[in-house]
Amino acid sequence: MRIVLTGGGTGGHLTPLVAVADKLKSKLGSEAEILYIGSGAEMEKKIMSEEGIPAKFVVTGKMRRYFSFQNFVDFFKVPIGFVQSLWILLRFMPDAIFSKGGYVAVPIVLAGWIYRIPIMIHESDSAPGIANQFLSKFANRIAVAYPSAGEYFPKEKTALVGNPIRFQITEGDAKILRQEIGFTESRKTLLILGGSQGSRVINDAIVKILPQLLQHFQIVHQTGQEHYDDVLREAAFVGVKAGHNGYYAVPFMNANKLRDAFALSDLVISRAGATFITEIAANGKPAILIPISESANDHQRMNAYALAQIGAALVLEEANLGEHILLEKINYILNDNELQQNMVEKIKTFYHPTAADVIANGIIEIARL
């Protein structure tokens, strides 16, 4: 059985695709032949290579919601990517296509529809992006992670399944990472995540209050590759040396280290991407979510407030990310055990442990139609 996976080239799209690929391989064994088609972003190449999933790449264009000359350039990329998709699918001729959305998925799904290949799409966010709203017209089945997202799609082919993540993310061992980085059991630990590529806004806000935080807490800080050196330099400027006194900074954590970091943490400060939210929920951690102010379709803010409305997380807007309010909110949560427990119970309701399994079953089913 041949399956094509596709979706935007960020960690938020790639991690769920890998989770579904794992399930397909476990269900189909040697019968599974999986191909990823993407945009050629470095993260795509890295992750697919690590997972042993063959990959092909097409030229992609993006329609921005604001005026940009790049819109005119990208307009001519779309037909090129479509022709490339037709050729790749003709040679591979899959039994089904699974798409996580994003502009890279558009030419691939359209080419698949022309070949009458069954298509399943998945929407991670509380409100779908333009690409998935458009592609839903060509999909045989649609899976969503939030009930609110289902309102945008035809009910007869839409199901609430949750957001697929790799099951290993919940199998972390706090002791392993604690020993590796020299943390103690006597102090609580903050886990700082700025998305797969890091966040300058979050990095700057944390570095400003590092001296005050380290008086009481330990910190695991994923900075993003391109921000790492800046964070180390700015931390040194405020008198903090990474790797000492409870401050551990790292450009990027692979799945094994990230799961141990979740296990070790008492509070997570993160962007509000759907995959990170699901991983936080799966590990049952209190969270402060800081949505990207200019995320596509404002999806991060909508994701964050969907949790905040039921008390599952606390939300801070970028515009309000002053050092005093961030420090106040961190102390507010970590000094109130009852509040922490309540947040844990609420955020766990956003985790659907069977999501990857249900999606894999759905892909296999439509492939056999």
C-alpha positions in Angstrom: 0.0 0.0 0.0 1.4 3.3 -1.1 0.7 6.4 1.0 1.7 10.0 0.3 2.1 12.4 3.2 2.2 16.2 2.7 2.0 19.4 4.7 3.7 22.7 5.5 7.4 22.4 6.5 7.2 23.4 10.1 7.5 21.2 13.2 3.8 21.6 13.9 3.0 19.9 10.6 5.8 17.4 10.4 5.5 15.9 13.9 1.9 14.7 13.4 2.8 13.3 9.9 5.6 11.3 11.5 3.2 10.1 14.2 0.8 8.9 11.5 3.6 7.3 9.5 4.7 5.3 12.6 1.1 4.0 12.9 0.8 3.1 9.2 4.1 1.2 9.4 3.0 -0.7 12.5 -0.3 -1.7 10.9 0.9 -2.5 7.4 4.4 -3.7 8.1 6.4 -4.4 5.0 3.3 -3.6 2.9 3.7 0.1 3.7 5.4 2.3 1.2 5.4 5.9 2.3 6.5 9.0 0.5 6.6 12.6 1.8 6.1 15.4 -0.6 7.1 18.9 0.7 8.7 22.2 -0.1 12.3 21.3 0.6 12.7 23.2 3.8 15.7 22.2 5.9 13.5 20.9 8.7 11.6 18.7 6.3 14.9 17.2 5.0 16.3 16.7 8.4 13.2 15.0 10.0 12.3 12.8 7.1 16.0 11.7 6.8 16.0 10.8 10.5 12.8 8.9 10.2 13.8 7.0 7.1 10.9 8.4 5.1 11.7 9.0 1.4 11.0 12.6 0.3 10.3 14.5 -2.9 10.0 18.3 -3.1 8.0 20.7 -5.3 8.1 24.5 -5.8 5.5 26.2 -3.6 3.8 29.6 -3.6 2.1 31.4 -0.8 -0.8 33.8 -0.9 -0.2 36.4 1.8 -3.0 38.4 3.4 -1.2 41.6 2.9 0.4 43.4 -0.1 3.7 42.0 -1.1 5.6 41.8 -4.4 6.4 38.3 -3.4 2.7 37.5 -4.1 3.3 38.2 -7.7 6.4 36.0 -7.8 4.7 33.2 -5.9 1.7 33.3 -8.4 4.0 31.8 -11.0 5.4 29.2 -8.7 1.9 27.6 -8.2 1.6 26.1 -11.7 5.2 24.8 -11.6 4.5 23.0 -8.3 1.3 21.6 -9.7 3.1 20.1 -12.8 5.8 18.7 -10.5 3.1 17.2 -8.3 1.4 15.6 -11.3 4.7 14.0 -12.3 5.6 12.7 -8.9 2.2 11.2 -8.2 2.1 9.6 -11.7 5.4 7.8 -11.0 4.5 6.8 -7.4 0.7 6.5 -7.9 -0.3 6.2 -4.2 -3.4 4.5 -2.9 -4.2 7.5 -0.7 -2.9 11.0 0.3 -2.8 12.4 3.8 -2.4 16.1 4.0 -1.7 18.3 7.1 -2.5 21.5 5.1 -0.4 24.5 4.3 0.3 25.9 0.9 2.7 23.2 -0.1 -0.2 20.7 0.1 -2.4 22.6 -2.4 -0.8 21.4 -5.7 -0.3 17.9 -4.3 -3.9 17.4 -3.2 -5.2 18.9 -6.5 -3.0 16.6 -8.5 -4.2 13.7 -6.4 -7.8 14.7 -7.0 -7.3 14.8 -10.8 -5.9 11.2 -10.6 -8.9 10.2 -8.4 -6.6 9.3 -5.5 -8.5 9.2 -2.1 -7.6 12.1 0.1 -7.7 12.7 3.8 -6.9 16.1 5.3 -6.3 17.0 9.0 -6.8 20.4 10.7 -4.8 20.9 13.9 -6.0 24.3 14.9 -9.3 25.6 16.3 -10.0 27.5 13.1 -8.7 26.2 9.7 -6.3 28.0 7.5 -7.1 29.1 3.9 -5.4 26.1 2.4 -7.4 23.5 4.3 -10.7 25.3 3.8 -10.0 25.2 0.0 -8.7 21.6 0.0 -11.7 20.3 2.0 -13.7 20.5 -1.3 -11.4 17.8 -2.8 -11.0 15.6 0.3 -12.9 12.3 1.0 -12.5 12.6 4.7 -11.6 15.5 7.1 -10.2 15.0 10.6 -10.1 17.9 13.1 -8.5 18.5 16.5 -10.9 21.1 17.9 -14.7 20.9 17.8 -14.8 24.5 16.6 -12.9 23.6 13.4 -15.5 21.1 12.4 -18.0 24.0 11.8 -16.0 25.0 8.8 -16.3 21.7 7.0 -19.1 19.5 5.6 -20.4 17.5 8.6 -20.9 14.3 6.6 -17.2 13.8 6.0 -15.7 15.4 9.1 -14.7 13.8 12.4 -13.2 15.0 15.7 -10.1 12.9 16.3 -7.6 15.2 18.1 -4.1 16.0 17.1 -1.7 13.1 16.4 1.6 13.2 18.3 4.2 10.5 18.7 3.3 8.3 21.7 6.9 8.4 22.9 6.5 12.1 23.9 4.7 10.9 27.1 7.4 8.4 28.1 10.0 10.9 29.3 12.2 10.3 32.3 12.9 13.3 34.5 15.8 11.6 36.2 17.8 11.1 33.0 17.7 14.8 32.0 18.1 16.0 35.6 21.3 14.1 35.9 22.6 15.1 32.5 22.2 18.8 33.1 22.9 18.9 36.8 19.5 20.0 38.1 18.3 19.3 41.6 15.0 17.8 42.8 14.5 20.6 45.4 13.7 23.4 42.9 10.8 23.5 40.4 11.7 23.6 36.7 10.4 25.8 33.9 10.4 24.6 30.3 10.6 27.4 27.7 9.5 26.5 24.1 9.3 29.1 21.3 8.1 26.7 18.6 10.3 24.5 16.4 12.3 27.6 15.2 12.4 29.4 18.5 10.9 32.8 19.4 12.9 36.0 19.8 10.0 37.6 21.7 9.9 34.8 24.3 13.7 34.5 24.5 14.0 38.3 25.2 11.3 38.2 27.8 12.8 35.2 29.7 16.4 36.5 29.5 15.3 39.9 31.1 14.1 38.1 34.2 16.6 35.2 34.4 18.3 36.5 37.6 15.0 36.7 39.4 13.8 33.4 38.1 17.0 31.5 39.0 16.6 32.6 42.6 13.7 30.1 42.9 13.5 27.9 39.8 15.5 26.0 37.3 15.1 26.6 33.5 15.3 24.4 30.4 15.2 26.8 27.5 14.9 25.8 23.8 16.0 28.9 22.0 15.8 28.0 18.4 18.9 27.4 16.3 19.2 31.0 14.9 18.6 32.6 18.3 21.0 30.4 20.4 24.1 32.6 20.3 22.1 35.8 21.0 20.5 34.2 24.0 23.8 33.1 25.5 25.3 36.6 24.9 22.3 38.4 26.4 22.1 36.0 29.4 25.8 36.6 30.1 25.1 40.4 30.0 22.6 40.0 32.9 25.1 37.8 34.8 23.9 34.3 33.9 26.0 31.6 32.3 24.3 28.8 30.4 25.0 25.4 31.9 25.4 26.8 35.4 23.2 27.5 38.4 20.0 25.9 37.0 20.0 27.4 33.6 20.2 25.0 30.6 19.9 26.5 27.1 19.8 24.4 23.9 19.1 25.4 20.3 16.7 22.4 19.6 15.7 19.3 21.4 15.0 16.0 19.6 12.0 13.9 20.5 13.9 12.0 23.2 15.3 15.0 25.0 12.0 16.9 24.7 10.0 14.2 26.3 12.5 14.1 29.2 12.2 17.9 29.4 8.4 17.6 29.7 8.7 15.0 32.4 11.1 17.2 34.4 9.1 20.5 34.0 6.6 21.9 36.5 5.4 24.7 34.2 5.7 25.1 30.4 5.9 28.5 28.7 5.2 28.1 25.0 3.9 29.4 21.7 0.3 28.2 21.0 0.9 26.0 18.1 -1.5 23.0 18.0 1.3 20.4 18.3 3.0 22.0 21.3 -0.4 22.4 23.0 -1.2 18.7 22.4 2.2 17.6 23.8 1.7 19.8 26.8 -1.7 18.3 27.3 -0.4 14.7 26.8 2.1 15.3 29.6 -0.4 17.1 31.8 1.5 20.3 32.5 0.3 23.7 33.6 1.1 26.2 30.8 1.5 29.9 30.0 0.8 30.3 26.3 2.1 33.2 24.3 0.5 33.2 20.8 2.2 34.6 17.8 0.6 38.0 17.2 0.7 37.6 13.4 0.0 33.9 13.0 -1.9 32.8 9.8 -5.6 33.1 10.3 -4.8 34.2 13.9 -4.9 30.5 14.7 -2.4 30.6 17.6 -4.5 33.1 19.5 -7.7 31.1 18.9 -6.0 27.9 20.1 -4.7 29.6 23.2 -8.0 31.2 24.2 -9.9 27.9 23.6 -7.8 26.5 26.5 -8.0 29.7 28.6 -11.8 29.7 28.5 -12.0 26.5 30.5 -9.0 27.3 32.8 -6.6 24.9 31.1 -3.9 27.5 30.5 -3.0 31.1 31.1 -2.6 33.3 28.0 -0.2 36.3 27.7 -0.3 38.4 24.6 3.1 39.5 23.1 2.1 43.2 23.6 1.7 42.5 27.4 4.9 40.5 27.8 6.5 42.9 30.2 9.1 41.5 32.6 7.0 42.2 35.7 3.7 40.6 34.5 5.5 37.5 33.2 7.4 37.0 36.5 4.1 37.6 38.4 2.2 35.0 36.4 5.0 32.4 36.8 5.0 32.9 40.5 1.2 33.0 40.7 1.0 29.5 39.1 3.9 27.8 40.8 3.0 29.0 44.2 -0.5 27.6 44.0 -0.7 23.8 44.0 -4.5 23.7 43.7 -4.4 26.0 40.7 -1.7 23.8 39.1 -3.8 20.6 39.6 -6.9 22.3 38.2 -4.9 23.4 35.1 -3.5 19.9 34.6 -7.0 18.3 34.8 -8.4 20.7 32.3 -5.6 20.6 29.8 -5.6 16.8 29.7 -9.1 17.0 28.0 -7.4 18.4 24.9 -5.3 15.2 24.4 -6.8 12.4 22.3 -4.3 9.5 22.7 -5.9 7.5 19.8 -5.6 10.3 17.2 -2.7 8.9 15.2 -4.3 5.4 15.3 -7.7 6.6 14.2 -6.2 8.7 11.3 -4.0 5.7 10.2 -7.1 3.5 10.1 -9.0 6.1 8.1 -6.2 6.4 5.6 -6.0 2.6 5.2 -9.8 2.4 4.8 -10.0 5.0 2.0 -7.0 3.5 0.3 -8.9 0.2 0.0 -12.1 1.8 -1.4 
